[in-house]
Amino acid sequence: MKNKERKIKTLISGFAFRMISGIILWFLLLTVIVGAIGYVKFTDSLTEEYNDSAFRTADSAVMLVNGDKIDEYLNTEKDRDGSAESPFVSEEYSDRWSRMNILCQKQNVTLIYVIKVDTSDYGRFESVFNTVNAESGYAPWAVGYTRNTTNEEYRKIYRDIYENGLDHGTVVRTDGLNGRKAHITSLVPIKNSEGRVSAILCVERPMAELAVGRREYLQNVVLATLVVILVSCACLALYIKRQFAAPIEKISREATRFAKEPSPADKAMLENISKISELRMLAESIDKMKNDTLRHVEELTLATAEKERMAVELSLAAAIQSNILPSQFPPYPHRRDFDIYASMDAAKEVGGDFYDFYLLDEDRLAFLVADVSGKGIPAALFMMRAKMTIKALAESGADVHVILSKANEKLCEKNEAGMFVTTWLGIVDMKTGVLSYANAGHNPPLLRRRQGTFEYLKTRPNFILAGIDGASYRKNEIQLLPGAEIFLYTDGVTEATNMNQELFGESRLQEALNINPEETVESRCKNLKREIDRFVGDVEQFDDITMLSIRFNSFQDEESIITQADPESIERVWDFINRQTKKFELNSKITNRAQIVVDEIYSNIQLYSGAKMAQVFCTIDSDRMILTFKDDGAPFNPLKVQDPDITVTLEERVPGGLGLLMVKKMASDLSYAYEDGYNVLAVTIQIEPPK
């Protein structure tokens, strides 16, 4: 029994069985497809023929009805039951009904009838004429017989005939007939002498031939398919066994033997194995396989060892490269005047892109993004050289154009490989907000000004670094305001390509950054990387992707701080005031007064003035501190605000004004002016009693 089951499994898993089974399945699939297409075409053809026949009959029958006398027919003939035995009242009506009845019998249609439809909602109609085929088994409707419209399809055709000028409607019924046979109904308008529709003539034609024809068609298709399958399988089985199955079985045995015992193939066994050239070539390859396999195993062993060594070296190089790029964020936790985030995703184990940023002193911040030509280890080495060169020159105090000029000279030295680097370098003065920058052939960054959207900061770029010895570089300057943000990137962002060979491009980059302009710099970089990954899909990354985003929250010199008038900015103002009071070693009492004044005045600016920008000055001399608040909000003089009456109860007191009253109590002097579109309020706090 087990031996028999084993033979059955062997037969089923054999090449010949699977090939023949596949062909049979193909024939069956083809039969289903051809049958389905033929079935649909056959049905459509017969339906169209039935439709034409019914329409021609309807077109002939409509000539028998006088459209001007529909109401007259109804009024004079309502009392008869519609049968052939019941006499007609009108001789004209009788004549037209007789002709219509003859047409119904000769054309072998089931019904010819004329109806007047209730046009208020097309939900019912009255029978005007009704002739029935003698063999149909139906009883005719009496003149004036009223019936509800059977379904929405008829209702729509009625409406289109009366209102939209439809000259021919068709309803086909092949299923869901509740015992009735398949039929087609053709509907045409009957018009009066004024051209208006006065009634509808309907011709119902049986479609019994359709079901019979379709059934015979399917039977013929199935029968023909079975004959073709049987004949084809018999011929194919014989051919496959002789020319495929037996030779392949011999080759299989030889391959199994070689896998167990690596030795030269038995050429006598494989000679003249088949008349099919491909099988002969396969047999000849068995012998060659051994030598090639043994040689490949030896070569693979050597290559694997070399590859493992290179992988270790690349891993070490990647770790070194990762360590030289700033990776701790935020990098300066004690600084609240700016936020910065950057990332670099290499296309290979190590990359040629890099970013960098560093404080040159307490008030100057340098930042850059660069892209080295090439990929892999050579680009990574040149990247390290370029990074260290630019940083050393920047820390010397040189201006941006001088830094790039000297960096170009140094990188041109001993550059036999002809490598180069594009760079965008900026240095911002955190006191004034002035940004100095120079572009060495790099992509233009995007700048978002306060509460605006990202726009490209395009200037004419200078030449690349390490391209030509002696190249000169220009410096550009712009004034930044608090809330400004700069986004730097390499061409790996804009040149990311999807499977349709479409580039991510500058437009998509700008749109992606403007989706949520107020998000944090870290979220911005990470969300953009996700958007790039979604765009490219499964396409392999071919270039390094590097980005750096920096937002400037405030700029402050020794006596003032400029901020956006938003809820987060008040903490930066508090920090500024604390540094000023510590710098002059003021006691906690004065510091607390200053904090209360800032809290009240600055909060009012932020909440009620509609200001976008605010500047707070803090001037301290030997006996007084002057806090000056300047904003671009609506004009408002707080000194004109009436002080609240603090002698009354809380229920009687008018809300508001207590904070400003507290400021007045603590201040030794208050002054207000509206100058050049700015509110300017000065609050003086006495440090020591005046002498």
C-alpha positions as CSV (number, residue, x, y, z in Angstrom):
1,M,0.0,0.0,0.0
2,K,2.8,2.4,0.9
3,N,4.7,1.5,-2.3
4,K,1.6,2.3,-4.3
5,E,1.1,5.7,-2.5
6,R,4.8,6.5,-3.2
7,K,4.3,5.8,-6.9
8,I,1.3,8.0,-7.0
9,K,3.2,10.9,-5.3
10,T,6.1,10.4,-7.7
11,L,3.8,10.5,-10.7
12,I,2.1,13.7,-9.5
13,S,5.4,15.4,-8.8
14,G,6.8,14.4,-12.1
15,F,7.7,16.8,-14.9
16,A,5.3,15.2,-17.5
17,F,2.3,15.2,-15.2
18,R,2.9,18.8,-14.2
19,M,3.4,20.0,-17.7
20,I,0.2,18.2,-19.0
21,S,-1.7,19.5,-16.0
22,G,-0.6,23.0,-16.7
23,I,-1.7,22.7,-20.4
24,I,-5.1,21.3,-19.3
25,L,-5.5,24.2,-16.9
26,W,-4.5,26.6,-19.6
27,F,-7.1,25.1,-22.0
28,L,-9.8,25.3,-19.3
29,L,-8.9,28.9,-18.5
30,L,-8.9,29.8,-22.2
31,T,-12.3,28.0,-22.6
32,V,-13.7,30.0,-19.7
33,I,-12.4,33.3,-21.1
34,V,-13.5,32.6,-24.7
35,G,-16.9,31.2,-23.4
36,A,-17.5,34.2,-21.3
37,I,-16.6,36.7,-24.0
38,G,-18.7,34.7,-26.6
39,Y,-21.6,34.5,-24.1
40,V,-21.6,38.2,-23.6
41,K,-21.2,39.0,-27.3
42,F,-23.9,36.5,-28.2
43,T,-26.3,37.9,-25.6
44,D,-25.6,41.5,-26.7
45,S,-26.1,40.6,-30.4
46,L,-29.4,38.8,-29.8
47,T,-30.6,41.6,-27.5
48,E,-29.7,44.2,-30.1
49,E,-31.6,42.2,-32.8
50,Y,-34.6,41.9,-30.5
51,N,-34.5,45.6,-29.8
52,D,-34.4,46.5,-33.5
53,S,-37.3,44.1,-34.2
54,A,-39.4,45.5,-31.4
55,F,-38.6,49.1,-32.4
56,R,-39.6,48.5,-36.0
57,T,-42.9,47.0,-34.9
58,A,-43.4,50.0,-32.5
59,D,-42.5,52.4,-35.3
60,S,-45.2,50.8,-37.5
61,A,-47.8,50.6,-34.8
62,V,-47.4,54.3,-33.8
63,M,-48.7,55.3,-37.3
64,L,-52.0,53.7,-36.4
65,V,-52.8,56.0,-33.5
66,N,-54.1,59.6,-33.9
67,G,-52.2,61.5,-31.1
68,D,-54.9,64.3,-31.1
69,K,-57.7,61.8,-30.1
70,I,-56.1,60.1,-27.1
71,D,-58.5,61.8,-24.6
72,E,-61.4,61.1,-27.0
73,Y,-60.5,57.4,-27.1
74,L,-60.5,57.2,-23.3
75,N,-63.8,59.1,-22.9
76,T,-65.7,57.0,-25.5
77,E,-64.2,53.6,-24.9
78,K,-63.9,53.4,-21.1
79,D,-67.0,51.3,-20.6
80,R,-65.8,48.2,-22.7
81,D,-63.6,45.5,-21.2
82,G,-61.0,45.4,-24.0
83,S,-61.8,41.9,-25.2
84,A,-62.3,41.1,-28.8
85,E,-66.0,40.1,-28.1
86,S,-66.9,43.5,-26.6
87,P,-68.0,45.9,-29.4
88,F,-66.2,49.3,-29.7
89,V,-68.2,52.5,-29.3
90,S,-66.2,54.4,-32.0
91,E,-65.8,53.0,-35.5
92,E,-62.5,54.8,-35.8
93,Y,-61.2,53.3,-32.6
94,S,-62.4,49.8,-33.7
95,D,-60.6,50.2,-37.0
96,R,-57.3,51.2,-35.4
97,W,-57.5,48.6,-32.7
98,S,-58.1,45.9,-35.4
99,R,-55.1,46.9,-37.4
100,M,-52.9,47.0,-34.3
101,N,-54.2,43.5,-33.3
102,I,-53.3,42.2,-36.8
103,L,-49.8,43.7,-36.5
104,C,-49.4,42.1,-33.0
105,Q,-50.3,38.6,-34.3
106,K,-48.2,38.8,-37.5
107,Q,-45.1,40.2,-35.8
108,N,-45.4,37.5,-33.1
109,V,-45.0,40.1,-30.3
110,T,-46.6,39.5,-26.9
111,L,-48.3,42.9,-26.5
112,I,-48.9,46.1,-28.3
113,Y,-50.4,48.7,-26.0
114,V,-50.8,52.5,-25.8
115,I,-50.8,54.3,-22.4
116,K,-51.4,57.8,-21.2
117,V,-49.0,58.5,-18.3
118,D,-49.8,60.7,-15.3
119,T,-47.0,63.4,-15.8
120,S,-47.4,64.7,-12.2
121,D,-45.0,62.1,-10.9
122,Y,-45.0,59.4,-13.7
123,G,-46.2,56.9,-11.1
124,R,-49.3,55.6,-12.9
125,F,-50.9,55.4,-16.4
126,E,-54.2,54.7,-18.2
127,S,-54.6,52.1,-20.9
128,V,-55.7,53.5,-24.3
129,F,-55.1,50.6,-26.7
130,N,-54.2,47.0,-25.7
131,T,-53.7,44.1,-28.1
132,V,-52.5,40.7,-26.9
133,N,-51.0,37.8,-28.9
134,A,-53.4,34.9,-28.9
135,E,-50.7,32.5,-27.8
136,S,-49.3,34.6,-24.9
137,G,-51.9,33.6,-22.3
138,Y,-52.3,37.3,-21.2
139,A,-55.7,39.0,-20.9
140,P,-55.9,42.5,-22.4
141,W,-56.5,45.7,-20.3
142,A,-59.7,47.5,-20.6
143,V,-59.7,51.0,-22.0
144,G,-59.1,53.4,-19.1
145,Y,-57.6,50.7,-16.9
146,T,-55.2,52.5,-14.5
147,R,-52.0,50.8,-13.3
148,N,-49.1,52.0,-11.2
149,T,-45.7,52.2,-12.8
150,T,-43.9,49.0,-12.1
151,N,-40.4,50.3,-11.3
152,E,-38.0,53.3,-11.5
153,E,-36.6,52.2,-14.9
154,Y,-40.0,52.6,-16.6
155,R,-40.6,55.8,-14.6
156,K,-37.4,57.4,-15.9
157,I,-38.1,56.4,-19.6
158,Y,-41.6,57.9,-19.3
159,R,-40.1,61.2,-17.9
160,D,-37.5,61.3,-20.7
161,I,-40.1,60.7,-23.4
162,Y,-42.4,63.5,-22.1
163,E,-39.9,66.0,-20.9
164,N,-36.5,65.4,-22.6
165,G,-37.5,64.4,-26.2
166,L,-36.5,60.7,-26.0
167,D,-37.7,59.1,-29.2
168,H,-37.0,55.5,-28.3
169,G,-36.7,53.7,-24.9
170,T,-35.9,50.1,-24.2
171,V,-36.4,47.8,-21.2
172,V,-34.9,44.3,-21.1
173,R,-36.0,41.7,-18.6
174,T,-34.1,38.4,-18.5
175,D,-34.3,37.5,-14.8
176,G,-36.3,38.3,-11.6
177,L,-39.5,38.0,-13.6
178,N,-41.7,36.1,-11.1
179,G,-42.5,33.3,-13.5
180,R,-42.7,35.4,-16.7
181,K,-40.5,34.7,-19.7
182,A,-37.6,36.8,-20.8
183,H,-38.8,39.8,-22.9
184,I,-37.9,43.2,-24.3
185,T,-40.2,46.2,-24.3
186,S,-39.7,49.0,-26.8
187,L,-41.3,52.4,-26.0
188,V,-41.9,55.2,-28.5
189,P,-43.8,58.6,-28.1
190,I,-47.2,59.3,-29.8
191,K,-47.4,63.0,-30.6
192,N,-50.3,65.3,-31.4
193,S,-50.4,67.7,-34.3
194,E,-48.6,70.3,-32.1
195,G,-45.7,68.0,-31.7
196,R,-46.3,67.3,-28.0
197,V,-46.3,63.9,-26.5
198,S,-49.8,62.8,-25.8
199,A,-49.2,59.0,-25.1
200,I,-46.6,56.3,-25.3
201,L,-46.9,53.1,-27.5
202,C,-45.2,50.0,-26.1
203,V,-44.3,46.8,-27.8
204,E,-43.3,43.7,-25.7
205,R,-41.4,41.0,-27.6
206,P,-40.5,37.6,-26.2
207,M,-36.9,36.5,-25.9
208,A,-37.2,32.8,-25.6
209,E,-34.6,32.2,-28.3
210,L,-32.0,34.0,-26.2
211,A,-32.0,31.4,-23.4
212,V,-32.0,28.5,-25.9
213,G,-29.2,30.0,-28.0
214,R,-27.0,30.8,-25.1
215,R,-27.4,27.3,-23.7
216,E,-26.6,25.6,-27.0
217,Y,-23.6,27.9,-27.4
218,L,-22.1,27.0,-24.0
219,Q,-22.7,23.3,-24.7
220,N,-20.8,23.5,-28.0
221,V,-17.9,25.4,-26.4
222,V,-17.6,22.8,-23.6
223,L,-17.8,19.8,-26.0
224,A,-15.2,21.3,-28.4
225,T,-12.8,22.1,-25.5
226,L,-13.0,18.5,-24.1
227,V,-12.2,17.1,-27.5
228,V,-9.2,19.4,-28.0
229,I,-8.0,18.6,-24.4
230,L,-8.2,14.9,-24.9
231,V,-6.4,14.8,-28.3
232,S,-3.8,17.3,-27.2
233,C,-3.0,15.5,-23.9
234,A,-2.6,12.2,-25.7
235,C,-0.2,13.5,-28.3
236,L,1.6,15.7,-25.8
237,A,2.1,12.9,-23.2
238,L,3.8,10.7,-25.7
239,Y,6.1,13.4,-26.9
240,I,7.0,14.6,-23.5
241,K,7.8,11.2,-22.2
242,R,10.2,10.4,-25.0
243,Q,11.9,13.8,-25.5
244,F,11.6,15.4,-22.0
245,A,10.7,13.1,-19.1
246,A,13.1,10.2,-19.7
247,P,16.2,12.5,-20.5
248,I,15.4,14.8,-17.6
249,E,15.2,11.7,-15.3
250,K,18.7,10.6,-16.4
251,I,20.1,14.1,-15.8
252,S,18.4,14.2,-12.4
253,R,20.0,10.9,-11.3
254,E,23.4,12.1,-12.5
255,A,23.1,15.4,-10.7
256,T,22.0,13.6,-7.5
257,R,25.0,11.3,-7.8
258,F,27.4,14.3,-8.2
259,A,25.9,16.0,-5.2
260,K,26.7,13.0,-3.0
261,E,30.0,12.1,-4.6
262,P,31.9,15.0,-6.2
263,S,33.6,13.2,-9.2
264,P,33.6,13.6,-13.0
265,A,30.2,12.9,-14.7
266,D,29.5,9.6,-16.5
267,K,29.8,10.8,-20.1
268,A,28.6,7.5,-21.5
269,M,25.3,7.8,-19.7
270,L,24.7,11.3,-20.9
271,E,25.7,10.9,-24.6
272,N,22.9,11.1,-27.2
273,I,20.5,11.7,-24.3
274,S,17.9,13.6,-26.4
275,K,17.3,15.2,-29.8
276,I,16.5,18.5,-28.1
277,S,19.6,20.6,-28.1
278,E,18.9,22.3,-24.8
279,L,18.8,18.9,-23.0
280,R,22.0,17.9,-24.6
281,M,23.6,21.1,-23.5
282,L,22.3,20.5,-20.0
283,A,23.8,17.0,-19.9
284,E,27.2,18.4,-21.1
285,S,27.1,21.0,-18.4
286,I,26.8,18.4,-15.6
287,D,30.5,17.4,-16.1
288,K,31.7,21.0,-16.3
289,M,29.7,21.9,-13.1
290,K,32.0,19.9,-10.9
291,N,35.2,21.7,-11.9
292,D,33.5,25.1,-11.8
293,T,31.9,24.4,-8.4
294,L,35.2,23.3,-6.8
295,R,37.0,26.3,-8.2
296,H,34.2,28.7,-7.1
297,V,34.2,27.2,-3.6
298,E,37.9,27.9,-3.3
299,E,37.5,31.4,-4.7
300,L,34.5,32.1,-2.5
301,T,36.4,31.2,0.6
302,L,39.2,33.7,-0.2
303,A,36.6,36.4,-1.2
304,T,34.6,35.9,1.9
305,A,37.7,36.4,4.1
306,E,38.6,39.6,2.2
307,K,35.0,40.8,2.3
308,E,34.8,40.3,6.1
309,R,38.1,42.3,6.5
310,M,36.7,45.1,4.4
311,A,33.4,45.1,6.3
312,V,35.3,45.5,9.6
313,E,37.3,48.4,8.1
314,L,34.2,50.1,6.7
315,S,32.4,49.7,10.0
316,L,35.3,51.4,11.7
317,A,35.3,54.2,9.1
318,A,31.6,54.7,9.5
319,A,32.0,54.9,13.3
320,I,34.8,57.4,13.0
321,Q,32.8,59.5,10.5
322,S,29.7,59.5,12.8
323,N,31.8,60.6,15.8
324,I,33.3,63.6,14.0
325,L,29.8,65.0,13.1
326,P,27.8,66.7,15.9
327,S,25.2,64.2,17.0
328,Q,24.0,65.4,20.4
329,F,20.9,67.6,20.3
330,P,20.3,70.1,21.6
331,P,24.1,70.8,21.4
332,Y,24.0,73.9,23.6
333,P,21.2,73.3,26.3
334,H,22.0,76.5,28.0
335,R,21.3,78.6,24.9
336,R,17.7,79.5,24.3
337,D,18.3,82.1,21.6
338,F,18.6,79.5,18.8
339,D,17.6,75.8,18.1
340,I,19.5,73.6,15.7
341,Y,19.2,70.0,14.4
342,A,21.1,68.2,11.6
343,S,21.3,64.7,10.2
344,M,23.3,62.8,7.5
345,D,22.2,59.5,6.0
346,A,24.9,58.0,3.9
347,A,24.1,56.1,0.7
348,K,27.0,53.6,1.5
349,E,28.7,52.6,4.7
350,V,30.5,56.0,4.7
351,G,29.5,59.1,2.9
352,G,31.0,62.3,1.4
353,D,28.3,64.7,2.8
354,F,28.9,66.5,6.1
355,Y,27.5,69.3,8.2
356,D,29.0,71.2,11.1
357,F,28.2,74.0,13.5
358,Y,30.1,75.6,16.4
359,L,30.2,78.8,18.5
360,L,33.2,80.9,17.5
361,D,32.6,82.9,20.7
362,E,29.6,83.8,22.9
363,D,28.0,85.9,20.1
364,R,29.0,84.3,16.8
365,L,27.6,81.0,15.5
366,A,29.1,79.3,12.4
367,F,27.1,76.6,10.5
368,L,27.6,74.8,7.2
369,V,26.6,71.9,4.9
370,A,28.9,70.4,2.3
371,D,28.9,67.7,-0.3
372,V,32.1,66.0,-1.5
373,S,32.3,64.5,-5.0
374,G,32.3,60.7,-5.2
375,K,31.2,58.1,-2.7
376,G,32.7,55.7,-0.2
377,I,36.1,55.7,1.5
378,P,37.8,58.3,-0.8
379,A,34.9,60.8,-0.4
380,A,34.9,60.2,3.4
381,L,38.6,60.9,3.7
382,F,38.3,64.1,1.7
383,M,35.3,65.1,3.7
384,M,37.3,64.8,7.0
385,R,40.0,66.9,5.5
386,A,37.6,69.6,4.3
387,K,35.7,69.7,7.6
388,M,38.9,70.2,9.7
389,T,40.3,72.8,7.3
390,I,37.1,74.9,7.3
391,K,36.7,74.7,11.1
392,A,40.3,75.7,11.7
393,L,40.0,78.8,9.5
394,A,36.6,79.7,11.0
395,E,38.0,79.6,14.5
396,S,40.8,81.9,13.4
397,G,38.2,84.7,13.3
398,A,38.3,85.2,9.5
399,D,35.2,86.3,7.5
400,V,33.2,83.8,5.5
401,H,34.6,84.7,2.1
402,V,38.2,84.6,3.4
403,I,37.5,81.2,5.1
404,L,36.4,79.7,1.8
405,S,39.3,81.3,-0.2
406,K,41.9,79.9,2.1
407,A,40.1,76.5,2.4
408,N,40.1,76.3,-1.4
409,E,43.9,76.9,-1.5
410,K,44.6,74.2,1.1
411,L,42.3,71.6,-0.5
412,C,43.8,72.1,-3.9
413,E,47.1,71.0,-2.5
414,K,48.0,67.4,-3.2
415,N,44.6,66.7,-4.7
416,E,45.8,64.3,-7.4
417,A,42.4,62.5,-7.4
418,G,40.7,65.7,-8.6
419,M,38.1,65.6,-5.8
420,F,36.1,68.7,-4.9
421,V,33.5,69.9,-2.4
422,T,30.5,72.2,-2.6
423,T,29.8,74.2,0.6
424,W,27.4,76.7,2.0
425,L,28.9,78.5,5.1
426,G,27.1,81.0,7.3
427,I,28.2,83.0,10.4
428,V,25.5,84.8,12.3
429,D,26.0,87.5,14.9
430,M,23.7,86.6,17.8
431,K,23.7,90.2,19.0
432,T,22.6,91.9,15.9
433,G,21.0,89.1,13.8
434,V,23.3,89.9,10.8
435,L,24.0,86.7,8.8
436,S,27.2,86.6,6.7
437,Y,27.3,83.8,4.2
438,A,29.1,82.5,1.1
439,N,28.2,79.8,-1.3
440,A,30.8,77.6,-3.0
441,G,28.7,75.9,-5.7
442,H,26.2,74.5,-3.3
443,N,22.4,74.2,-3.4
444,P,20.6,77.4,-2.3
445,P,19.2,77.1,1.3
446,L,15.6,78.0,2.2
447,L,14.9,80.9,4.5
448,R,11.7,81.3,6.6
449,R,11.3,84.8,7.9
450,R,9.2,85.5,11.0
451,Q,5.7,83.9,10.7
452,G,6.2,83.4,7.0
453,T,6.9,80.5,4.7
454,F,10.1,79.0,3.4
455,E,11.5,80.7,0.3
456,Y,14.8,79.9,-1.5
457,L,17.6,82.2,-0.6
458,K,19.2,82.3,-4.1
459,T,22.4,84.2,-4.8
460,R,24.9,83.7,-7.6
461,P,27.1,80.9,-6.2
462,N,30.9,81.0,-6.2
463,F,33.1,78.2,-7.6
464,I,33.4,74.8,-5.8
465,L,36.2,74.3,-3.3
466,A,39.3,72.4,-4.6
467,G,38.3,73.1,-8.2
468,I,40.7,75.9,-9.2
469,D,43.6,77.2,-7.2
470,G,43.3,81.0,-6.6
471,A,39.5,81.2,-6.9
472,S,37.9,84.1,-5.1
473,Y,34.6,84.0,-3.1
474,R,32.0,86.7,-2.4
475,K,30.3,87.4,0.9
476,N,26.6,88.1,1.3
477,E,24.8,89.6,4.3
478,I,21.2,89.7,5.4
479,Q,19.4,90.9,8.5
480,L,17.5,88.2,10.4
481,L,14.7,88.9,12.9
482,P,13.7,86.6,15.7
483,G,11.7,83.6,14.4
484,A,13.7,83.3,11.2
485,E,14.8,79.8,10.2
486,I,17.3,78.5,7.7
487,F,17.2,75.1,6.2
488,L,20.4,73.7,4.5
489,Y,20.6,70.5,2.5
490,T,22.7,68.6,-0.1
491,D,21.6,67.4,-3.5
492,G,20.8,64.0,-2.1
493,V,17.5,65.6,-1.0
494,T,16.4,67.2,-4.3
495,E,17.8,64.4,-6.5
496,A,16.1,61.5,-4.7
497,T,14.5,59.5,-7.4
498,N,11.5,57.2,-7.5
499,M,10.8,54.2,-9.7
500,N,9.3,56.5,-12.4
501,Q,12.7,58.3,-12.6
502,E,11.1,61.5,-11.1
503,L,13.2,63.7,-8.9
504,F,12.0,64.9,-5.5
505,G,13.0,68.4,-6.7
506,E,13.1,71.9,-5.3
507,S,9.4,72.4,-5.5
508,R,8.5,69.3,-3.5
509,L,11.2,70.2,-0.9
510,Q,9.7,73.7,-0.5
511,E,6.1,72.3,-0.3
512,A,7.2,69.7,2.3
513,L,8.9,72.3,4.5
514,N,5.8,74.6,4.4
515,I,3.3,71.8,5.5
516,N,3.9,72.8,9.1
517,P,6.2,75.8,9.3
518,E,5.9,76.1,13.1
519,E,7.2,72.6,13.9
520,T,10.5,72.1,15.7
521,V,13.7,71.9,13.8
522,E,14.2,68.3,14.8
523,S,10.7,67.4,13.6
524,R,11.2,69.2,10.4
525,C,14.3,67.2,9.5
526,K,12.8,63.9,10.5
527,N,9.4,64.5,8.7
528,L,11.2,65.6,5.5
529,K,13.3,62.4,5.6
530,R,10.0,60.3,5.9
531,E,8.5,62.3,3.0
532,I,11.6,61.5,0.9
533,D,11.4,57.8,1.8
534,R,7.7,57.7,0.9
535,F,8.4,59.4,-2.4
536,V,11.2,57.0,-3.5
537,G,9.5,53.9,-2.2
538,D,11.6,50.8,-2.7
539,V,14.2,52.5,-4.9
540,E,17.7,52.1,-3.4
541,Q,19.3,55.4,-2.1
542,F,22.1,56.4,-4.4
543,D,23.3,59.6,-2.8
544,D,23.9,60.9,0.7
545,I,21.1,62.8,2.3
546,T,22.1,65.6,4.6
547,M,20.1,68.4,6.1
548,L,20.5,71.1,8.8
549,S,17.8,73.4,10.2
550,I,18.4,76.3,12.6
551,R,15.9,78.6,14.1
552,F,16.8,82.0,15.7
553,N,14.6,82.7,18.7
554,S,16.1,86.0,19.7
555,F,19.0,88.3,19.3
556,Q,20.4,90.3,22.2
557,D,23.2,92.7,22.8
558,E,24.4,94.0,26.2
559,E,21.3,96.1,26.8
560,S,18.4,94.6,24.8
561,I,16.8,91.5,23.5
562,I,14.6,91.2,20.3
563,T,11.9,88.5,20.3
564,Q,8.8,87.3,18.6
565,A,5.7,88.3,20.6
566,D,4.7,84.8,21.3
567,P,4.0,82.8,24.6
568,E,7.4,81.1,24.6
569,S,9.4,84.3,24.2
570,I,8.7,85.5,27.8
571,E,11.1,82.9,29.2
572,R,13.9,84.3,27.0
573,V,13.1,87.8,28.3
574,W,13.2,86.6,31.9
575,D,16.6,84.9,31.2
576,F,17.9,88.2,29.8
577,I,16.7,90.2,32.8
578,N,18.3,87.6,35.2
579,R,21.6,87.9,33.4
580,Q,21.6,91.7,33.6
581,T,20.7,91.7,37.3
582,K,23.4,89.1,38.1
583,K,25.9,91.0,36.0
584,F,25.4,94.1,38.1
585,E,25.0,92.1,41.3
586,L,21.6,93.5,42.2
587,N,19.8,92.1,45.2
588,S,16.8,89.7,44.9
589,K,14.3,92.5,45.8
590,I,15.2,94.5,42.7
591,T,15.3,91.4,40.6
592,N,11.8,90.3,41.7
593,R,10.5,93.8,40.9
594,A,12.0,93.6,37.5
595,Q,10.5,90.2,36.9
596,I,7.0,91.4,37.9
597,V,7.3,94.4,35.6
598,V,8.3,92.2,32.7
599,D,5.6,89.7,33.5
600,E,2.9,92.4,33.5
601,I,4.0,94.6,30.6
602,Y,5.4,91.9,28.2
603,S,2.4,89.7,28.8
604,N,0.0,92.5,27.9
605,I,2.1,93.1,24.7
606,Q,2.0,89.4,23.8
607,L,-1.7,88.9,24.6
608,Y,-3.5,92.1,23.7
609,S,-1.4,94.3,21.4
610,G,-1.4,92.2,18.2
611,A,2.4,92.8,18.0
612,K,4.6,90.5,16.0
613,M,7.9,91.8,17.3
614,A,9.0,93.1,20.7
615,Q,12.3,94.5,22.0
616,V,13.1,94.9,25.7
617,F,16.0,97.2,26.8
618,C,17.6,97.0,30.3
619,T,19.8,99.9,31.3
620,I,21.3,99.8,34.8
621,D,23.4,102.6,36.4
622,S,24.4,103.3,39.9
623,D,20.9,104.1,41.3
624,R,18.3,102.9,38.9
625,M,17.2,100.3,36.4
626,I,15.3,101.4,33.3
627,L,13.2,98.8,31.5
628,T,12.1,99.9,28.1
629,F,9.5,97.9,26.1
630,K,9.2,98.5,22.4
631,D,6.6,96.7,20.2
632,D,4.9,97.0,16.8
633,G,1.4,96.4,18.1
634,A,-1.7,98.7,18.1
635,P,-1.0,102.1,19.7
636,F,-1.8,102.0,23.4
637,N,-0.9,104.4,26.2
638,P,-1.1,102.5,29.5
639,L,-0.6,105.7,31.5
640,K,-4.1,106.9,30.4
641,V,-5.7,103.8,31.9
642,Q,-7.7,104.7,35.0
643,D,-6.4,102.9,38.2
644,P,-8.9,100.4,39.7
645,D,-10.6,101.3,43.0
646,I,-9.1,98.9,45.4
647,T,-11.2,100.1,48.3
648,V,-14.3,98.4,47.0
649,T,-15.1,94.7,47.3
650,L,-14.1,92.2,44.6
651,E,-17.7,91.9,43.4
652,E,-18.0,95.6,42.9
653,R,-14.5,96.1,41.3
654,V,-14.2,96.5,37.5
655,P,-11.9,93.7,36.2
656,G,-8.4,94.7,34.9
657,G,-5.8,97.2,35.8
658,L,-4.4,95.7,39.0
659,G,-1.2,94.6,37.3
660,L,-0.5,98.0,35.8
661,L,-1.3,99.6,39.1
662,M,1.3,97.3,40.7
663,V,3.9,98.4,38.1
664,K,3.1,102.1,38.9
665,K,3.6,101.4,42.6
666,M,7.0,99.8,42.1
667,A,8.2,102.3,39.5
668,S,9.8,105.6,40.4
669,D,9.0,106.9,36.9
670,L,6.9,105.9,33.9
671,S,6.9,107.4,30.3
672,Y,5.2,106.5,27.1
673,A,5.5,107.5,23.4
674,Y,4.4,106.2,20.0
675,E,7.3,106.6,17.7
676,D,7.7,105.5,14.0
677,G,5.0,102.9,14.4
678,Y,6.2,101.5,17.7
679,N,4.8,101.7,21.3
680,V,7.7,102.7,23.6
681,L,7.1,102.4,27.4
682,A,9.9,103.1,29.9
683,V,9.7,101.9,33.5
684,T,12.3,103.2,36.0
685,I,12.9,101.2,39.1
686,Q,14.9,102.9,41.9
687,I,17.9,100.8,43.1
688,E,18.9,103.0,46.0
689,P,17.1,106.0,47.4
690,P,18.1,109.2,45.6
691,K,20.5,111.3,47.6
